[in-house]
Structure formats: structure tokens, C-alpha cells
Amino acid sequence: MKNINMVGKTVLITGASRGIGAAAARAFAAAGAQVALVARDVDKIAEIAGEIGEKALAIPCDVSRQSEVDAAVAATGKTFGGLDVLINNAGIIDPIGHLSDIDTGAWERTIDVNLKGVMYGMHAVMPGMIAQGHGTIINISSGAAHGPVEGWSAYCTSKAGVYMLTRMGDKEGRDKGLRVLGLSPGTVATDMQREIKASGINPVSQLDWSVHIPPEWPAQALLWMCTPEADAHLGTDVSLREDDIRQKVGLV
């Protein structure tokens, strides 16, 4: 894997209590960055922050609440003196089921977390990043952003919206020094994949566990995406399924 230097940089990661978020927090800290871990699971982010040490800050936050996202961004800036990178990673997949019979309240909750949560994060950090003349925003996307998957109407719809937010952020922020892009990691060995498998709906639920990549791979990709090497992908999704991307990241 490539040796990327993030010393002096501050990174805020949502959904940092597990999976890709937790792996990213560890990877960025190992690269020298100061890391704000944002999630609802207070005990887990405190545990990971304690493991990382003084370069880490645990901030309890429900990303579906704008006031909590604003407060998390403000706390990060106050503690570390600024913010260089936002990784919008928090996401849920419930409800898995057909449009005709799913719980609409659960559907709305996924939109609140996956789509509104990303917008709140971007809205909170962009003014400061524009004022300082630089900043990177990476939204965790999915192949589900670009095509329908049976039983995943909430997830697919939210991720399609996130892809458009990535494009909008780039369109409105690139000339102000912002780098906005998305990561489509493929299937990753996380708790979300366990939920998918348990549902038994669609071909993804039938995949053998061995085909899922470890969360450390997308974490490494996120580090690489903070470098100028990834500038060709601004405003779009980087797919970790592609061999040339894996090679650039240093995973091959």
C-alpha cells in the first residue's frame, strides 16, 4: 500500500463506529492526520478514539439532525483549528423489501441518514473550506447509485441522490478550491453485508462472504483520493471494483 502523508491535516468521518468509517479513522490517523470520529454509537467511537490517542476526537452525532452535524463540524474546528477533509460515510440499508409492502417510515429514515445526512455535512463544511481556499469532500457512494437493485429502493434512491450531491458540490466548489468526489467501494465485509445476506433478497444476498473486500481497502482508497493523483475523478465516483483504480491505490 502507498505511503500517504496526512500530517497537519484534519479529517472528519461520519459513521466512524464500524466498517469503512472505523477503518478510515485508523488509516488517516496512521498517516498522521487528526481525526474526528462522528457516529451515534458513543461507546464505540470513544473506544476507537482512545485506541488512536490524542490525534482523535469522538463526537456523538446523528447525521439525520442538521443541528448535530453543524455542532460536530464546529467542535472539530475548535479542537483542531480547522477542517481539511470530510468523509460522508454514515449510511443504512433498511428497509430491504419490495416497494409495494415496505415500511414507509423506515424508508424515510434511510433518506434522512443517507441523503440528508450527506447534504447537511456538505452544507456545514463548505463555507469554511471555501474561506480557506481548499478542502476535500468524499461521499461514500455505491453501484446502487447507478442502477436498481431488487429490494433496495430506499438505498438506491438515496445513493443516486448522493451521486448528484457529489456532482453539485464539484460544480459549485471546484473553482473555489474544493475537491468533491465519491467512492463506490463494491461489496465490503461489514455489518451491512450481514443484513443484506439475512434478507435473502436479490443476487447480492447470495454472494459468498469470501468475495467481499476488507474495509481496510476502501479506507486506503479514501487516503489516495485526498491526493492530486485522484483529481481526474473530481465530480464523479471512483469505483474500487476497477483494477486500474486498485493499482493506483496500491492494492494490487
VENNOR-V780166 format. One record per backbone hydrogen bond with DSSP energy under -0.5 kcal/mol. NH is the residue of the N-H (numbers start at 1). CO is the residue of the C=O. Records with the same first field share a line. If there is no record, write none. Layout:
BEGIN
NH->CO / CO
END
This chain:
BEGIN
2->249
4->2
6->4 / 31
8->32
9->6
11->34
12->85
13->11 / 36
14->87
15->38
16->38
18->15
21->18
22->18
23->19
24->20
25->21
26->22
27->23
28->24
29->25
30->26
31->27
32->29
33->28
34->9
35->55
36->11
37->35 / 57
38->13 / 36
39->59
42->40
45->41
46->42
47->43
48->44
49->45
50->46
51->47
52->48
53->49
56->53
57->35
59->37 / 57
61->39
63->61
65->62
66->64
68->65
69->65
70->66
71->67
72->68
73->69
74->70
75->71
76->72
77->73
78->74
79->75
80->76
81->77
84->10
85->10
86->136
87->12
88->86 / 138
89->87
97->95 / 151
101->98
102->98
104->102
107->103
108->104
109->105
110->106
111->107
112->108
113->109
114->110
115->110 / 111
116->111
117->112
119->115
120->116
121->117
122->118
123->119
124->120
125->121
126->122
127->123
129->125
130->126
131->127
132->128
133->129
134->129
135->177
136->84
137->179
138->86
139->137 / 181
140->88
141->139 / 183
145->142
146->143
147->143
152->149
153->97
156->152
157->153
158->154
159->155
160->156
161->157
162->158
163->159
164->160
165->161
166->162
167->163
168->164
169->165
170->166
171->167
172->168
173->169
174->170
176->173
177->174
178->173
179->135
180->178
181->137
182->236
183->139
184->182 / 238
185->183
189->213
190->188
193->190
194->190
195->191
196->192
197->193
198->194
199->195
200->196 / 197
205->201 / 202
206->203
207->204
211->208
212->209
213->187
217->214
218->214
219->215
220->216
221->217
222->218
223->219
224->220
225->221
226->222 / 223
227->224
230->227
231->228
233->230
234->231
235->180
236->233
238->182
239->237
240->184 / 238
242->239
246->242
247->243
248->244
249->245
250->246
251->246
252->246
END
